[in-house]
Amino acid sequence: MRIVGLVVLLGVAGTGVYWFGFRSDPATAASGETTSAVAASTTTFEQSVSASGTLTPAVQESVSFEVPGTVASVDVSAGDTVTAGQQLATVDTLQLNADLLAAKSELVSAQANLSNAQDEADGSDSSDAQIASLGAQVEVAQAAYDQAEEDMAGATLTAPVDGLLTEVNVEVGDSVGSSSSSTGGSADASTGMTGMTGTTTSSSSSSSSTAQFVIIGTESWSASVTVDETDVALISVDDQVELTGDSLDDTVYGTVSEIGLVSTSSGGVASYPVTIQVTGSPEGLHDGASVTAEIIYQRRTDVLAVPSAAVTTEDGQTVVKQEGADGEQVTTVVTVGETSGTMTEITEGLSEGDEVLVTTFTPGSGNSEQSGDRQQQGQMPDFGSGEMPEMPSGGQMPQMPQMGGGSNG
């Protein structure tokens, strides 16, 4: 009796599993395939090395006043485009002009004294010594006058190059030049900007944070990238480069101009600095913009290729499918070379213009109406509150509820 009851219970449980499984069976998904003929054609294959880095203007000038004084005018703003020789700012010339007049007066006086001594010279040793001394005084006065003239000219600061003004760190009323430092020497000299005099004074190596004006050239750019030691041996100077980046509207082209000899190490991997000269003067470039460089170290033209999707393997051979004379598909054995992008090189087995078949598959959505009917018919019977029917005594089959969508025999 226990055995019969167990069999009946398994039968009921099996029925429940069957109905549940039937309901869970997904509708058969329809899929479509499309076969098209594509002609084998010649193309260009490229091999490249990827590297990342930043853009840098080839020209970057830091410009500051070297003459002492108070800023009288600032004639430009950050973001302006300037040309070489354009006025950027001026300092007050009242003191400079007074110094120039005093230097001129000293020079005129020294020249007059020398001239008088020469007129009164009698050829004696003392007369010759006096003339020599007065001549030295003229030289000193001339040097002082020349410096005063140079300082006067330096009161007007001009752009040394064409470019974009990226920083203006001076305002009207600021003290500049040697008078701006109270610790000895000029503020510019203390930051490595010594030797900057005149209206076109600049230094490309100075710190832009201390320069009064910073100008970058927009006509010439370079990219500084790093290449892993495993790849650097593949590239050479003059290799062509394609540059892309989030801040670039289009691909920018260039060439490798320098490959560094001293490596740096990060995470146990050595890499080498590589400089890329940007070709032409593309618009929209920004100093410090991140770029990805594809350095093309190999380029082959007239490579016979077909879509990689057309190439398969059968019985250990590489093959393509072609359409025979009777419209049936025929198999052609081919020899392949390199792969570039979505194309595969064919070295044997095909000629230019030969057509190969490419099959693409598109997944379908199936018959939603049929799927819905199957689910309705496959619902679990209503056992009431989700419970299985109680087993009667004596091992009899329980009274099963009527199945939805079915019929009584």
Buried (B, 14 or more C-beta within 10 A) or exposed (E): EEEEBEEBBEEBEEBBEEBEEBBEEEBEEEEEEEEEEBEBEEBEBBEBBEBEBBBBBBBBBBBBBBBBBBBBEBBBEEEBEBEEEBBBBBBBBEBBBEBBEEBBEBBEEBBEBBEEBEEEEEEEEEBEEBBEEBBEBBEEBBEBBEBBBBBBBBBBBBBBBBBBBBBBBBEEEBBBBBBBBEEEEBBBBEBEBBEBBBBBBBBEEBEBEBBBBBBBBBEEBBBBBBBBEEBBEBBEEEBBBBBEBEEBEEEBBBBBBEBBEEBEEEEEEEBBBBBBBBBEEBEEBBBEBBBBBBBBBEEBEEBBBBBBBBBEEEEEEBBBBBBEEEEEEEBEEBEBBBEBEEBBBBEEBBEEEBBBBBEEEEEEEBBEEEBEEBBEBBBBBEEEEEEEBEBEEEBEEEEEEEBEEEEEE
